[in-house]
Amino acid sequence: QNPTGLGAALQLTIGDPQTTDYFDLDAAGNITCLTAGTYNSNIRLVTGRSGTTGEAQIYARLLIDGVQAGNSTHTILDSENFELPAAYTGVINLEAGQVLTIEIIRDTDGVDEGGVTAGIPAVAGWNPSPSVKVVLTVVSA
């Protein structure tokens, strides 16, 4: 998943739509809270790039109802054909109906290259490494 250019935010998709007692994930990557509570969030992204030379700067952020929650993560990719995991962890308090989304952006201080990338092992019997993984666990609901 790659932004369309420098300074253009991209909302990440996360996987197949699914619903639990606590959250609903749609195909666009919107995670809707179904049960108010306090949750631990563990979000893992694999940032990467290939191609051009120069330094790419990728930022990621978590939004709640379209407003950034917490700090951004920042990855500098200064080599072509390079991948690096980035993580966002924290405790969030949510009301039922609030929507979580994750965005990435290529900063205008870097080259127009990079995004999040999945890994597909060539070795039989190994599962893929997703470009984005979100784990939300209940602290109290």
FENRA-V310787 format. One line per field, one symbol per residue. phi: phi as a letter, one per 40 degrees, with the letter a starting at -180 (. if undefined). A space follows every 10 residues. Layout:
phi = ???
This chain:
phi = .bccicgbcb cccbicdabb cbabbbccgc bccbbdibbc bbbbbbcaaa hcchbcbbbb acbbfgbcbg cccbbbbbbc fbbacbbbbi bbbbcdgcbc abbbaccccb ccahibacbb ccccgbccbc cbbbbbbcca b
